[in-house]
Amino acid sequence: MNPAEKTYSLRVLLLISTKKLADKAEMLFHHGHLPLLYRLHAVGTASSEMMDILGLGSIDKGVLVSAMPKVLADKMLHKLHDQLGLGMPGSGVAFTLPLSSASTVIFKMLQPTVSGESANGKEENIMLNCKHSLIAAVVNQGYSEKVMDAARAAGASGGSVLHSRHVMDGNNLEAMSFWGFQVQEEKEIILIISTIEARLGIMKAITEECGMRSEAQGIVASLPIDTAIGLGEPSES
């Protein structure tokens, strides 16, 4: 990609909410003419007893993922809050993750949504200023509860589980077998939002209980959240 073609900063906006609110949010995204929008299904990790106490009814969740310029992402977060009531108890959360780079095609696809925003030097300081992180743990199918038990013991309040499949070619499979790892195709991705202060403790706890040397064969990573709704009022994280 030609550096001159990057004239604005990018964000990935994620929404995790009830399926009904996700339906409304999807329409809101479409009205914004966003060319990149994906919808996934997730399951919350709260117990049924806790769900009844909170009045949420179901742990099924809708997940929307979209890439867009930061200026538009900020506007979309405020629309989700003001028009759909996102951030109210039981509604869900939405947050943005910074992207450091993308292909030229993506920048060209998103160019029509830009209204005068330009990239600036603040991008490099996101990790220094953010208050929350998105922790992602990928484990073999059936180990999400064990991950959440370890995470809660370290201070996590909850998470969402996505089901996925591990795609590997022959060379990667041979390499994994060489190191003694039995590869299981079906995977679970556990997404946990934590404070910066609790992040390392949660990641360490998950790794100790469900790391690559365990039956869960888990890997853990984190990304900075720079803006969020549902963790408080819309604000720079």
C-alpha positions in Angstrom: 0.0 0.0 0.0 1.2 3.4 -0.9 1.5 5.4 2.4 0.1 8.5 0.6 -3.1 6.6 0.0 -3.8 6.4 3.8 -5.5 9.7 4.4 -7.6 8.6 7.4 -7.4 6.3 10.5 -9.3 3.1 10.6 -11.3 1.4 13.3 -13.0 -2.0 13.7 -16.4 -1.5 15.4 -17.7 -4.5 17.3 -21.2 -4.7 18.8 -22.2 -7.5 21.1 -25.9 -7.3 22.1 -29.3 -9.1 22.2 -30.3 -10.5 18.9 -33.2 -8.0 18.7 -31.0 -5.0 19.2 -28.4 -6.4 16.8 -31.2 -6.5 14.1 -31.9 -2.8 14.6 -28.2 -2.0 14.7 -27.7 -3.8 11.4 -30.3 -1.6 9.8 -28.5 1.5 11.2 -25.3 0.3 9.8 -26.9 -0.3 6.4 -28.3 3.2 6.4 -24.7 4.4 6.8 -23.8 2.7 3.6 -21.0 0.8 5.2 -19.4 -1.6 2.6 -17.8 -4.0 5.2 -20.3 -5.5 7.6 -20.3 -9.0 9.1 -22.7 -10.6 11.5 -21.9 -13.5 13.8 -23.7 -15.5 16.5 -22.3 -15.7 20.0 -23.3 -17.2 23.4 -22.9 -15.3 26.6 -21.1 -16.9 29.5 -23.4 -15.7 32.4 -25.3 -18.4 34.2 -29.0 -18.8 33.7 -29.6 -17.8 37.3 -27.7 -14.5 36.7 -29.6 -13.9 33.4 -32.9 -14.2 35.3 -31.7 -11.8 37.9 -30.7 -9.3 35.3 -33.9 -9.9 33.3 -32.1 -10.6 30.1 -34.0 -13.7 29.2 -31.5 -15.3 26.8 -27.7 -15.7 26.6 -27.9 -15.8 22.8 -26.1 -12.7 21.3 -25.8 -11.0 18.0 -22.3 -9.8 17.0 -21.7 -7.1 14.3 -18.3 -6.4 13.0 -17.5 -3.5 10.6 -14.4 -1.6 9.5 -14.8 2.2 9.0 -13.0 5.5 9.4 -12.6 6.6 13.0 -14.7 9.7 12.6 -17.6 7.6 11.3 -17.0 5.0 14.1 -17.4 7.7 16.7 -20.6 8.9 15.1 -22.0 5.3 14.9 -21.3 4.7 18.6 -23.3 7.8 19.5 -26.1 6.7 17.2 -26.2 3.3 18.8 -26.5 5.0 22.2 -28.9 7.8 21.3 -31.2 6.0 18.8 -31.1 2.3 20.0 -30.4 2.8 23.7 -27.2 0.8 23.7 -25.5 1.1 27.0 -28.7 0.6 29.0 -28.7 -2.4 31.4 -29.1 -5.6 29.5 -28.7 -4.1 26.0 -25.1 -4.9 25.2 -21.8 -3.2 24.4 -20.1 -1.7 21.4 -16.5 -0.6 21.1 -13.8 0.2 18.5 -10.4 -1.3 18.0 -7.6 0.6 16.1 -6.3 -0.8 12.9 -2.6 0.1 12.1 -2.9 -0.8 8.4 -5.1 -2.3 5.7 -5.0 -3.1 2.0 -5.5 -0.4 -0.6 -8.8 -2.0 -1.7 -10.3 -1.5 1.8 -9.2 2.1 1.9 -10.8 2.7 -1.5 -14.0 0.9 -0.5 -14.3 3.1 2.6 -13.3 6.4 0.9 -16.9 7.4 0.2 -17.7 7.3 3.9 -15.0 9.8 4.8 -15.8 13.4 5.4 -12.6 15.3 5.7 -10.8 13.2 8.3 -7.0 12.8 8.0 -4.6 10.5 9.8 -2.7 12.0 12.7 0.1 11.2 15.1 -2.2 10.3 18.0 -2.6 6.7 16.7 0.7 5.7 18.2 -0.4 6.6 21.8 -3.6 4.5 21.9 -2.1 1.8 24.1 -0.9 4.5 26.5 -4.3 6.2 26.8 -6.8 3.3 26.7 -8.6 2.1 29.8 -10.0 -1.2 28.5 -8.7 -4.1 26.4 -10.4 -6.9 24.4 -9.0 -10.3 25.4 -9.4 -13.1 22.9 -8.8 -16.7 23.9 -8.9 -19.5 21.3 -9.3 -23.0 22.7 -10.5 -26.4 21.7 -14.2 -26.9 21.7 -15.7 -27.6 25.1 -13.3 -25.5 27.1 -14.9 -22.1 27.2 -16.3 -22.6 30.7 -12.9 -23.5 32.0 -11.5 -20.4 30.4 -14.2 -18.3 32.0 -13.7 -19.9 35.4 -10.0 -18.9 35.3 -10.8 -15.5 34.0 -13.4 -14.8 36.6 -11.0 -15.9 39.4 -8.7 -13.2 38.0 -11.3 -10.5 38.0 -13.3 -10.8 34.7 -17.0 -10.3 34.9 -18.2 -12.2 31.8 -17.5 -12.9 28.1 -18.9 -14.1 24.8 -18.2 -17.3 23.0 -17.9 -17.7 19.2 -17.6 -21.1 17.5 -15.0 -21.4 14.8 -12.9 -23.9 12.8 -9.1 -24.1 12.7 -8.0 -24.1 9.1 -4.5 -25.6 8.6 -2.5 -26.7 5.6 -0.4 -29.9 5.5 2.9 -28.1 6.5 1.3 -26.5 9.6 -0.3 -29.7 10.6 3.0 -31.5 10.4 4.8 -28.8 12.4 2.1 -29.0 15.2 2.4 -32.8 15.3 6.2 -32.5 15.5 5.9 -30.4 18.7 3.5 -33.0 20.2 0.2 -31.0 19.7 -2.9 -32.9 18.7 -4.8 -30.5 16.5 -8.6 -30.2 16.9 -10.4 -28.4 14.1 -13.4 -27.2 16.1 -12.5 -24.1 18.2 -14.1 -21.7 20.6 -13.2 -18.0 20.7 -13.9 -16.3 24.0 -14.0 -12.5 24.0 -13.6 -10.7 27.3 -13.5 -7.0 28.0 -11.3 -6.1 30.9 -9.7 -3.0 32.4 -6.1 -2.4 31.6 -5.1 -3.1 35.2 -6.8 -6.5 35.2 -5.7 -7.5 31.6 -2.4 -9.2 32.3 -3.7 -11.1 35.4 -6.7 -12.5 33.4 -4.4 -13.5 30.5 -2.0 -15.2 32.8 -4.8 -17.1 34.6 -6.2 -18.3 31.3 -2.8 -19.4 30.0 -2.0 -21.3 33.2 -5.3 -23.2 33.1 -5.9 -23.5 29.3 -2.6 -22.9 27.6 -1.1 -24.8 24.7 0.3 -27.5 27.0 -3.2 -28.2 28.4 -6.0 -30.2 26.7 -7.6 -26.9 25.8 -4.5 -25.9 23.7 -5.4 -22.3 24.1 -3.7 -19.1 22.9 -4.5 -15.7 24.3 -4.1 -12.2 22.9 -5.4 -8.7 23.6 -6.2 -5.5 21.7 -6.6 -2.0 23.0 -10.2 -0.5 23.0 -10.1 3.2 22.3 -13.9 4.0 22.5 -16.7 2.1 24.1 -20.4 2.1 24.9 -21.9 -0.2 27.5 -19.0 0.2 29.8 -20.2 3.6 30.8 -21.1 6.7 28.7 -19.6 7.0 25.2 -16.1 8.2 25.8 -12.5 7.8 24.7 -11.3 4.7 26.6 
